[in-house]
C-alpha cells in the first residue's frame, strides 16, 4: 500500500486552487468582498491572536458548517455569495481545505499564501 504524503497532497491542492498573496486578501477583506475564514485550532487563536473581522471555523468542522444540509450548518454566519478566503498558520491546511470546498462545489474559494504568519507582516490587524 502506498500512502500519499501530506506534502504531495498540498502540492496537488495548490495546482487546483486559487492562492492569494496576503496583500490581495487584505484588499478583498477591506472592501468587504470576501469571507475571511481562519481554520486554525482554537488553541492557536488563543496563543497567537486573531485577525480582526475574520470568521473562525475550525478545520475539522469546515465541511459541516458550510453544508446547508448538515445538522451543523451555521445559517447566516457567512455570506455564501462572497468568495471564501481561507487561512491557517502557514498555508498548508488552508490549501487542503480550499480544495475540499472546491470539491464540495464552491466556485469562489481561495487560500492565503503564508497564512497567519505572513498576514501579520502585511497589515492585518491582530486582536
N, C-alpha and C positions, 0 to 999 in steps of 0.2 A: 504494500500500500504506500502510495506516495502522497505526502501531505504538502499542500502549498504553504509556503512561509508567509508570515504576516507582511513581510517586506514585498513579496511578489503580489499579494492581494492589493496592497496600497498602490504599487506601480500600475497594476491593471486598472484600478479605480481611477487613477489620475488621467489615464488615456480616455476615459469615458465621461468625465465630469468637467464642469467649469471651475477654474481656480481663479480667485480674485486676489490681487495684492491688497494688503491692509488699507492702503490709501483709497483704492476703488471701493472697498467695502465701507469705509468711513463716509465717503461721499453718498453712497446709497442710503446708509443709515441716517445721516444728517438731513437728507432730503425726504426721509420717511418713505422710501421706495422699496423697503425690504423688511422681512422679519429677521432680525439678528438673533441667532439661536446658539446659546452656549450649551454644549453637550457634555461638559466636564462633570465629574463626580462632585457632589455637594461638598465633600471634604476639600477638594481643590479650590472651590469658590471661597470657602471659609478661610483657607490658608493664604491664597494669593489675591483675593479680591474679585469683584465682579465688574463687568463692563456696564456702564450706565446705559439704561434702556434696552439691554439685551434680555431676551427671554431664556430662562433656564429650563431645558428639557434634558434630563439625564439620558445618556446614550442608550441605556437599557430600556427606556420607555418610549423612545422616539417614534418607532413604528406604530405603537399603540395609541399614543396621544394625538397622532396626526391621521389616524384612520377613522373616518366618520362612522364606520360600522363596529368599531371596537367599544367595549364597555368602558375603556379608559380614555376615550376621545375627550379632549378638552375644548368643548364648544366655546367659541368666541375668544380663545386665548391668542390666536394668531389671525391675521388677515390672509385667508387662503388664496387670495388672488395675487398677492405680492410674492416676490422671489424669497425663497428660503435660503438664507446665508448662514451656513453652519461654521462653528469654530470649536476647537478643543485647545489643549495646551500647546501643541506644536504642529498640528495639521494632519496627523496620520489618522486618528479616529474620525475626524470630520470628513476626510476623503472617503473613507469606507461608509460613513453614514450618508453622505451625499449620494453615493452610488446606490445605496439602499432606497433612498427616497426616489431616485430616478427609476429604479426597478419597480417601485410601487406605482409609478405613473406620474409623479410630479415632473413638470417640464421646467419650471423656473426654480432651479436649485443650484447652489454653488457652495464652495467652501473657501475659507481664507488661508492662503499660504502663510505658513509660520505660526498660525494660531494666536493664542493669547500672548505668547512671548513677543511676537512682532507687533501685535496690536498696541501693547503698552508703549512701544517705541514710536508709534505712528499716530499719536494724538487722541487715541480713545481715552475717555475719562474713566478711571478706575475708582470704584466706590467700595 
